Amino acid sequence: MKFLPLPQTMAMCVVYCRDELYFTKSPKDVTVVLGQAITIPCEVIPSEGIKYYWELNGSKITNTTRRYQQGSNLHITRVDRERDSGQFTCIAEDTTGQSTPITSSPASVNIQCEYIFGLSTRKFDYRP
C-alpha cells in the first residue's frame, strides 16, 4: 500500500463522536411507609465518563448519612415526609463534554403513615 503525501494546504482533522446519553433506568414514583428505606434508580448509556447528581424540587441534593447518592442511584435510609416530599430528578453529565447533560423525568415519593389500632396495622396516604 502506498500513501501519497498531502499537499501543504490540506489539513487532516479527526472528529471523535460520542453517542447521545439516554436513560436505561429512570426514577419512578414510589410508595413507601414513613421511616422505611428506599433506593431510586438512575442509569444512562453510554455509562463511561458520566457524573450523576440528584435534585429535589429543582435544588441539588447534598449527601447526608440519611439521604445520599450510591453510585448513580439515590438512597434514603429513613423516608421523612417533610424532607422527602416533592419531585426527585436525576441529572447525568458527560465529563468529557462531548454530550449534553440530560435530566430524568421527575419521580415522587408517596409516603404512607403507619398506625397501629389494637393488633392490626393500617396504612394511610400522606399527601402534602
N, C-alpha and C positions, 0 to 999 in steps of 0.2 A: 504494500500500500504506500502510495506516495502522497505527501501533503504539499500543497502549494503555499508559498508564503502569502500572507495577507498584505495588500497594499498599505502603506503607512497611513493613509487617510481613513481606513476602516478600523473600527474598534470592535472587540468581541465583548458581548455582555451576556452574563448568565443570570437568569432570574430563578430564584427558588420560591416555589409556591407552596402554601400550606392549605390544606382543606379547611373550609369554614367550620367553626365549632357548632356542635349540636348536642342537645341533651339526650342521654340514653337512660338516665334516671332523673326524674323531676320530682320536686316536692309535691306532695298531695295533701289534701285536707285529712286530718286525723282526729279521732275521738279518743280521749284518754280520761281516766279518773284522776281528780286532783291529787297531786303528790307522787304520781307514778312517773316512771322514766319513759322517754321516747327518743327515737332517732329518726330524723327527717333526712331522706336520701337526696343526693345530688351527684351527678356524674356526667361528663361530656366526653366526646370523641372529636378529634384526637386527644388522648389523655396525657401525653408527654408535654412538659413545659407549661403546665396550667396552674394558675394560682386561683384558689377559691376563697370567697368570703360570703358572709350572710348578712342580710338586713332584716330588721323588724320595723314595719311601718315606714320604710324609707331611710332608716338610720342604721349605720353599720353596727353590728353586734360585737361587743368586746368579750373575749373569752373570760369566764369565771369558773370557779370549781363547780357551780351548779349548771351552767349553760356554756358549752364550748364546742368548737369545731373539732371533729375527729376524722382526720383525713379530709375528704370533701363533704362529709355529712355533718349535720348539726345534731348534737346530743344534749338533751335536757335531763338531768338526773332526778329532779323533783318539779313537775309542772306546777306553776303558780298562776292563778287566774289574773292577777294584777300585772305581773311581769311578762307573761307569755301570751297575752291577748293581742290579736292583730294579724297582719299579713306578713308571713315569712317569705323571703325570696333569696335565691342562691345566685351569685354572680361568679362567672368563670372568665378569667382573663388569660390571654396567651402572653406568657412572659417574654416571648421573642418579638412581640409587636406585629406579627405577620397576620393576625386575625383580630377582628373587632370583638371586644368583650360582649358577652351575652348574659341576659338576665332571665331567670326562670319565670314561669307564671306563678302567681302568689299562692300560698297554702296557709290555711288557718288551722289552729289547734282548738278543737271543741272540747272544753274542759267540763267534765261532769263532777258534781259534788256527790259524795257518798255518805249517806246517813244510815244509822242502824236503828231500826224500830223493833224492839223485842229481839228476836233471834234472826229476823230476816234483814237483808241488806237491799236498799233501793237506791237507784242512781237517778239523779236529776240533771238535766242540761243546764248549764250556766252560759248565758249569752249576754255580754255587757251591752 
